[in-house]
């Protein structure tokens, strides 16, 4: 621009690097400011504000009902982070977090014994997505985030994240139920068919054992199928 140096800088940069930091504007709730510098002098600023998706609050509420904590990790300023966290009813927030700090925060939670699912869409989120126990990338985000995460959501709907987590928990419950049923058959029916209690007058014929095995297989299959029915509902 006519030989002039034009820089786009954060409020932190302006406050730390420039003497005339008194010209910094007051940040309003929900806004993030970036400054336009010409020859290292403040020439103006741009106020940016993200609109919270209407589905987000309901998604957070559902997670809380299932005893899942929610934490906001963002590079935005504290005023924006606090406003969004309060609006959505999140448990806590960490603002002005750099990419490597997001990674560190995930490690700190894991060191406390927490199982961490991280959701992100940007290049800056990639290291944290890789570190998390479950990395969930939003489909509309960057390719690097999608390649790093273990799961990629086609849509950008926050409810899809909740559905994914609840489906995983339901699948785990079904696995335990089917394991208990199959183990119960092996522990009880097979020894009876083998004649363990023959002297006590208890014997399960091979034919009956085969029937029980078939019943066990059918019950496990039906129980697993109920998961699909429940999710469809």
Rosetta blueprint (number, residue, H / E / L):
1 X L
2 X L
3 X L
4 X L
5 X L
6 X E
7 X E
8 X E
9 X E
10 X E
11 X H
12 X H
13 X H
14 X H
15 X H
16 X H
17 X H
18 X L
19 X L
20 X L
21 X H
22 X H
23 X H
24 X L
25 X L
26 X L
27 X L
28 X L
29 X L
30 X L
31 X L
32 X E
33 X E
34 X E
35 X E
36 X E
37 X E
38 X E
39 X L
40 X L
41 X E
42 X E
43 X E
44 X E
45 X E
46 X E
47 X E
48 X E
49 X L
50 X L
51 X L
52 X L
53 X L
54 X H
55 X H
56 X H
57 X H
58 X H
59 X H
60 X H
61 X H
62 X H
63 X H
64 X H
65 X H
66 X L
67 X L
68 X L
69 X L
70 X L
71 X E
72 X E
73 X E
74 X L
75 X L
76 X L
77 X L
78 X H
79 X H
80 X H
81 X H
82 X H
83 X H
84 X H
85 X H
86 X H
87 X H
88 X H
89 X L
90 X L
91 X L
92 X E
93 X E
94 X E
95 X L
96 X L
97 X L
98 X L
99 X H
100 X H
101 X H
102 X H
103 X H
104 X H
105 X H
106 X H
107 X H
108 X H
109 X H
110 X H
111 X H
112 X L
113 X L
114 X L
115 X L
116 X L
117 X E
118 X E
119 X E
120 X E
121 X L
122 X L
123 X H
124 X H
125 X H
126 X H
127 X H
128 X H
129 X H
130 X H
131 X H
132 X L
133 X L
134 X E
135 X E
136 X E
137 X E
138 X E
139 X L
140 X L
141 X L
142 X L
143 X H
144 X H
145 X H
146 X H
147 X H
148 X H
149 X L
150 X L
151 X E
152 X E
153 X E
154 X L
155 X L
156 X L
157 X L
158 X H
159 X H
160 X H
161 X H
162 X H
163 X H
164 X H
165 X H
166 X H
167 X H
168 X H
169 X H
170 X H
171 X H
172 X H
173 X H
174 X H
175 X H
176 X H
177 X H
178 X H
179 X H
180 X H
181 X H
182 X H
183 X H
184 X H
185 X H
186 X H
187 X H
188 X H
189 X H
190 X H
191 X H
192 X H
193 X H
194 X L
195 X L
196 X L
197 X L
198 X H
199 X H
200 X H
201 X L
202 X L
203 X L
204 X L
205 X L
206 X H
207 X H
208 X H
209 X H
210 X H
211 X H
212 X H
213 X H
214 X H
215 X H
216 X H
217 X H
218 X H
219 X H
220 X H
221 X H
222 X H
223 X H
224 X H
225 X H
226 X H
227 X H
228 X H
229 X H
230 X H
231 X H
232 X H
233 X L
